[in-house]
Amino acid sequence: MKPPLLLLIEPDAGSLEQATEYLRQDCGSRFEVKAASSTNQAEEVLERAETEDRSLALLVVRQTGEDEIEEFIRSVKRRFPETKVVLYDESVDPDEANDSMREGLADCSIADPWTAPEVSFEPILRDLLRHWETSSASGTVLVIGDQWAPRCHDVKDLLARHRIAYRWIDVESDEASEAELTSEERAGLPVLRFPDGSNLLNPDDEALAEKLGFSTEPELPFYDLVIVGGGPAGLTAGVYAASEGLRTVIVEIDAPGGQAGTSALIENYLGFPDGISGAELASRAARQAAKFGAEILLTHRVTALRAEGEYRSVNLDNGSEIAAHCVLLAIGVRYRKLDVPGAEELSGSGVYYGTPSAEASRFRDEDISLLGGGNSAGQAALLLARYAKNVRMITTDESFEATMSKYLLERIKATPEIELVSGAEVVEVHGEEKLEAITVRRGDRKPERIETKALFIWIGASPETDWLGEGIARDKEGFVLTGRDLNKKHLAGWAAGVYPFHLETCIPGVYAAGDVRHGSVKRVGSAVGEGAMAVQFIHEYLRGK
C-alpha cells in the first residue's frame, strides 16, 4: 500500500523548494510529499491520488486571498474529508483565516512557517499529523462486520472515542471476501485483526480494552483518591491530584471524555481557538493524567459507595472493591433515549446516540437526520454534512436560536447540505433490520413519513445516580447535592459547627464535580474548574484527618 500524501501549494519557486525539502526530511519516512506551484498542478496530484485510492493527510497552502484557493480547499474537503489544512502567508488576514477555520475549511493558520520551521511550524505539523493518523480510516486495526449490527457499531464507536485508528470492512463487500473469514468468524462478527497478526472474535469491552493495552484492574490495594468518572471534571482532578502526589485512580465504564468526549468539535473552550474534538481533548487529558501517575481503569462500572470510619470504598461490577481516603463523584450524565416506537429496536442499526464520528463516512451522499438543537448537535451536523447529501436537523423548540450559539447557527445556515426543521418531533422510527424512515410531526400538521438512512440523537441528558442509594443526598432529578445546597437533615451525622466544603457531599471525604453536581454549569470549562477545585478541598480534608 502506498503511503498517504502531504500536498504543498506554494507559487514562489524559492519557497516551494525550501518547504518541500523540509517536509520530505521531516515526514518523508511515513508520507509522500507532493509539491505544486498552482491549484491546477495540485488538482493533477489529487486526481492521481483518487485513482490510486491514496489518502491525503495534509494540505499546506499559501493564503493568496483568491477565490480559486477557497474553492480548491472546498473541493479537497469534499473528496478527502479527513484532510488537515494549514493556511499560511506573511501578511495573513486574521479575519479571512478565522472565517476559513469557522467554516471547517482550515485547521490552523500561520504567518511564516518556512523561516524557522523547527520552531514555528513543527509543533503544529506533528499535532495535525498525529490527529490525522488517529482519526483516519486508513488506520491499523482491521474491523470486519455487519454495518447494521449494534455490536459492530459499539466496537467502532469505542475505537473512535479512544482515538484508535481502524479500517472498517463490511462483511458483504469484496474486501471481506479477500479477508478469508472462517465460518466461525462469519457467525460471530465483528472480527478485529491487529497489526501483530492476532485476531479477536466479537470481544466484549474488557477483552478489547486489555488487547489495546488499557488497564482494567487496580494496581494498588489502597488510594488517596478514587475518581468515579473520566469526563472533563474527573480527568482534571486526576491530573491535579496525581501531579501533587496523591495516589489516584480513575474508574470509567466507557471511554475517557464523558459527554464532552462525544462532541464532534468544541470551539468555545479556552486555549483552542481553532476548536478541538471532544475525543481528542479527552485523549490529551487522559495522557496527561497518566503522565503524572494516575491510573485509569476502563470497562468497569461502580455499583456502590461505602463509608466506614475514616475510609471510603467503591464496589465494581466485577465484585471487586477499591478503598481510599476520599472519593470524587465525576460521573457526568448520560444521553436520554428517544422513547418512541421502533427507536430501541433499531438502536445501533441506524439510530445512534452522541458522536457520529464512527459512522459519518458510511453515509456519504445519503439523506440522514439529526434530532437535537444544542451546540453538540450543531457540530455533529457540520461533521455529517461533509459526507451526506442532506442532513435534516430537527428540534422540538420553536427555533434553534434559543439553544445554539450564534456563531454555530450562522455557520449551519450557510451550509447548503443542512436543512433546519424547528417545532417538530420524531414520533416513530421505521425499519426491520435497519432504519428506513422516521415519522415527524410539526404542531397540528399531519405526521409526515420521511425516508432516511440514519438518525443521530442529541436530546439532553440525565444523571445515572440511582446506585448511590440513600447515602448521598440528591435533588429530585438525581443530581448530587453539595456544600450549601445541603440542609440540616442531610448533615445530621456531622459534628456541631462542622460544615461541608463547597463541592463536598453529605458524606465527609466524598465530593462531586462537573455535570452530576446539582447547580453546576453544564460546560466543559466549568467542569474542568470544578475538577481542579475539588482537589484543593481534598487536600484540606486530608490535612485535617
N, C-alpha and C positions, 0 to 999 in steps of 0.2 A: 504494500500500500504506500502510495506517495505521501510525503509529509504535507501538512497544511501550509497555506501560503500566508506571507506577510506582503502587503502591497503598499508601495510608496508612490505618491504623485507629487513631483517637485519640478516646476518649469525651469528653474535655474540649473544649468548644467553643472556648475561647480558644487552647489549644494546637493544636487542629486547624487553625484559621485561620492561625496563625503558621507552623506546619510546612508547610502547603500552599503558602503564599506563597513560603517559602524553596525548596522543591523545584521549584516552577514557574520561579522565577528562575534557579536553578542548572542545571536539567535540561530545561527546557521546550522547548529547541530540538531535542532528539533523542528525548524521551519525552513521552508524555501522562500527566500526573499526575492520579490519581483519589483522592478522599478519602472516608472513611466513618467514621461515629461508632460503628458496631456491625458485628459479623460478618454480620448479616442484610443490611445495606446493601452490605457488601463482597461478599457472595455474588451480589447482583444485578449488580455490576460484572463479576465473573468469568463469570457466565452469558452476558452480552453479549460478553465477550472470546472465549469459546468459539464463540459463534455467528458472530462476525466473523473467526474464525481469527486472533486477535491474540495476541501474546506478552506474558507478564508477566515483566518483568525483575527487579523488586524489590518485596518486601513489607516494609513498615516497620510494626510493630505494638507497641502498649503491652502489656507483660507484666503482666496482671492476676492471674495465678495461677489463673484459672478454667479448668475443663476444656474449655469451648467454644472457647477460644483455641487450645489444643493440637490439638483435633480439626479446627479450621478450617485450621491450618497443615498438618496431615497431608493434608487434602483438597487443599490447594493443591499440595503436593509430588507428590501422585498425578497431578494434572491438568496441572501445569506443572513437571516435574522439574528444569528448569534454573534456576528462580527462586531468587534470592538473598533471604534472610530476615534482617532485623535486629530483635531484641527490645530493648525499652528500658523503663526505669522508674526513677524517682528512688530507690526502695528496692529495686532489683533483687536478687533472691535468687541468689547465685552458684551454689549447688548446682543450683537449678532451671534456670538458664541453661546451666550446663555439661552437664546431662543432655540438654537440647534440642540442644546442639551435638554431643554424642557420638552422638545418635540421628540426626543428619543433618537435623534439623528447622530449625535456625537456623545462620547463618553467623557471626554475632557478636552480642554483647550490649553495651549501653552504658547508663550511668546516666541521663544527661540530654543528649540531642542538641540541644535547641532553645534553651537559654540562650545559647550561643555556638557555633552550628553550624559556622561557618567554621573554628573551631579543633578542636572535639571530634568533629564528625561528617563534615565534608567529606572528610578523607583516607580514611576508611572507605568513604564513599559512592563516591568516584571509583574506589577499588580494586575494589570489588564490581561496579560497572557495567562497568569495563574487563574484568574477568574474565568477566562475563556476555556481553559483546559478542564476546569472542574464543572463547567456547565454545558460543554459541547456534547452533542450527540455522538461524536466520534470517540467516546471515552474507552476505558479499558475493560470494564465489566460487561460481558455479553448477557443480555436478558432475553430469553425466548419464551413467549407465552401468547395467550389469547387476549387481544386488545380490549375485549369487553368483559373479562373476568375480574371481579373485585379484588381478588388476592394479587393479581398481576399489577393492578393499579396501586395497591398498597405498597408493594415492593418498589415500584418505580418512584412513588412519592417519598418513601423512606430514603432511597438513594439520592434523590434530588435534594431533599432537605439536609442531608448530611454532606452535600457537595461532593458526592462520589460520582465521577464520570462513568457513564454507562452507554451502551448501544442497544437499542431495542429492535427485536425482530419478531414480527407477527408469525405465529405458528403456521399460518396458511400461505405465507409468502414463499417465493422461490428460494430466498436466502435460507429459510428454515429447512428446506429440503437438503441444502448443501451442508447444514449443520449435523446431518445424520443422527437425528434423535432416535433413541431406542423406544420400544413400545412402552416401557416403564416410564420414561421421561414424558412421552406424549400423554400418558394417563395422569401425570402428577405435576402439571405446569404450575408456576413458571420454573424454568431451568436457568440457573445462573452459572456462567462459565467465567473463570477468573484467569488473569494473566499467568499465574503459576501452573496452569493446567488442571486445577481442581474444579469440581462441579458441586453445586448444591441443588437439590431437587425439592422444590416447594418448601423452603426453610421457614420456620417461624422467626419472629423478630429477634429473639435471643440468639438463635443459631447464626443468623445473618450478622448481627452485631459482633459476635465473637469472631466470625470469619474476617470481618472488616477491621478487627483489632481494637474494638471498643470494650471498655470494662463493663462487666455485668455483675460482679461481686465485690463487696468492700474489701479493702486491703488491711484495715485495722479493726481491732475489736471495740475501740472507743475513740470518739472525736470530740473536739471542742464545739463544732457546729455541724449540724445536719441541715442542708437546704433542700426543701421539698419543692421541686420545680426548677426547670432550666430555661426560663424565659429571661427577658432583659433584667428584671429585678434579681432573680436567682443567680444569673451569671455574674452580674456586677458585684453582688455580695460575695460570690466565690472568689473573684479577683481580689477584692479588698481584704477579705478575711485571710486568704492564703498568703497574700503578699505581706501581711502583718503578723505572720507566724502562727495563725490558728490552724489546727488540724481540721480540714474542711472536706466534706463530701457533698456532692450534688446528686440527687436522685431524680431522674427524669424518665417517664414512661415512653415518651416519643422521641423526637429529635430535639436538640437544643434550639431555643428561639421562641418557643411558645407561639401565641397567636401572631406576634410580630414576625416570627420566623417564616410565616406563610405569605407575607406581603411581597408582591412582585417587585415593588420599589418603594423605598422610604426616602422622601426628598426633603422633609422638614426636620430632620434630626441634626442637631448642631454638629458641625465639622465635616459634613458630607454634602457640599454644595451641588455636586453632580448626582446626588442620590446613591443609594446602595440597596440591594435586595435584602429582604429580611433574612434569607438563608445565609447570605454572605456575612451580614453583620453578626448573626449568631455564631457562625463558624469562627470568625475572628475572636469573638468574646470567649468561646469555649477554648480555643487555643491559648488565649491569654490566661484564663483561669488555670489551665493545665500547666502552663509555663511556671506559675508560682507554686504549684504543688497541690492544687485542689483536685480531688478525684471526681470523675463524672461517671455515675452508674446509669446505664441505659436499659430500657425494656422492662423495668420493674415498676409496679405501681405501689405507692404507700397506702396501706389499708387501715392503719390505726396509729394513734398517738397516745403515749402514756407518760405520766409524770409521777415519779416516785422519789420523794425526798429532794435531794439536790440534782437528781439525774432525770434526763428526758430521753425517750426512746421512740423509734418508729418501727412498725412492722411492715414487711414487704409481702407482696402477693405470693412469693415462693415459700413463705413460712419463716424466713429469717428475720433477725432483728438488728437494728443499728442503734447503739446507745451514744449519748453525747451530753455535754453540759447544756447546750442550747439548741433550739430548732427554729428555723426560719421558714414560714409558710409563704412560698412564692409560686403557688400553683396556677396562677392566672385564671383563665376562663376557657370554656370550650364552645365551639360553634353550635348554635341552635340548629336543630334538624327541621327540615321542611315537612310539616305534618299534613300532607295531602295524599290522596290515593295514588299509589304507584311509586312514590318517592323512595320509600325504604327498600322496596324490592329491586329498584334499579340503581341503588347507591353503589358507586364504583363501576357501573356499567352504562355510563353516560351522564349520571348525576354525581357531581363532585362538590366537596366542601373545601373552601380555602384555596390555596395557591394553585394556579393552573400550570405551573412550570413543568410538571412531569407529563402533562397531556397536551399542552398547547400545540406543538408541532404536528400532532396527529390530525388536527382539524384544519389543515391547510386547504384554502378555497372552499370551506364548508360554511353553512349557516348555523350559528350557535347562539346560545342565550346565556345571560348572566342575571342573577337575582340579587339585588343589593344596591345601596346608594351612597355608601361611605367612601372614604379615601382608599381603603384597601380594595374595595370592589372596582373603583375607578382605575387604579393602577393595574389590576388584573385585566380589565377591559382593554387597556392600551397594549398590554403584552399580547393578548389574544388577537388583537387587530393586526398584529404583524403577520399573522398566518391566515386567519379566517377571511372569508369573503364578506361576511356580515356578522357583527356582534350586536345582538339585541340586548340592551341593558334595561332591566325592569326594576322599578321601585314602587312600593305602596304609597310613598309620600307624594304629595301633590306636585312637588318639584324637587330637583336634585340640589338646588341652591342651599336648602336647609341642612343637608348632611355632608356636603362635599366642599372641600376648599376651593376657592375661586380659581386659583392658578390651574388646578387639575381639571375642573369643569370646562374652563376655556379651551384647554388642550383637547379634551374629549370632543367638544363641539366642533373643533377644527379637524377632527379625524373622520373622513367620509365613511369608513368601514363601520363606525359605531352609530347605532340607532338608539335614541333615548326614549323610553316609554315610562311615563310617570303616572301615578294614580292608578296603578294596576296591580293585580295579584295573580300568582300562579295557583290554580285551584285543582289541577290534576296533571299527572305525568303518565305518558302512554308508552308502551313497548312491551315486548315479550322478553327476549334475552338481552336487549339493549334499548336505549332510549330512541324513540321515534318521533315523538311530538309532545307538546305541552298545551294545556288549555289555560288561556289568560282571560281574566275578567277585568274590565275597566268600568268602575262605577255601576250604573244601571244598564249598561250595554249588554247585549247578548254575548255570552262567553265565546271566545274565538280559539279554535284549534290551530296551532302553529307547528309546522314541521321544523324540527331542529335536531342536530346531531349530538348536542351536549347542553347541559345546564349546570353552570357553576354557581354556587350559592354562598352568599355572604349576608346573612340576615341577623346579625348580632350574636351575642354570646352570653353565657351564664356560668357561674362558678360551680364546680363539682366538689362540694364540701360536705356532703352527707356523711362521708366516712369519719369525719371528726366527731360525730356523736354529740352528746350534750356537754362535753367537757370544754369546748371552745364556743364562746358566745358569738352568735351571728345575727344579722338582720333577717327580715322576712324573706329576702331573696337569696339568702345563703352567703352573703359577703361577710367576711370576718371583722368583728368589732375590735378596735384597738384604742389605747390611750384614753382621751377624754370622752370618747363615744361609749365607754363602759360606765355602768352605773353601780350604785352600792350593792345591788343584788348580785351583779356579776363578780364583785370583789369581796364577797362575804368571807372568804378564807384568808384574806390578806391582813397583815399586821396593821394596827392602827397607825395612821399617819404615813403609810407607805402607799405610793400610787404607781401605776404602770408608766413606763416610758411611752413616748409618742406612738411608736409602732408595736408596742408590747400588747399581747392578748391578755385575757383574764387568767392565764397560767403564767406565773413568773418564768422568765427564761424562754418563752415561746413568743415569737414575733411574726408579723405578717407584713408583706411589702408587695407593691405592684397591684395589678388589676383585681386580685382576690380580696383586697382590703376595702372595707366599707369607706366610701367617701374619697377614694383615690381618683386621680385624673387619669383617664384611660389613654395615655400617651406613652410612647417609648421613653422619651426624656424623663418624665416623672417617675416611671418605673425604675430607670437607672438611678435616679436620685434617691429614691426610697431604699433601693438595694444597698447603696453606699452608706446612707444614713443608719440603716439597721445595724451595720457592723459597728458603728460608733457606740450605739446603745448596748450592743452585746459585750463590747469591751468594758463598758461601765458596769454591767451586770456581773461580769466575771471578776472584776476588781473588788466588788462588794461581797463576794462569796467568802 
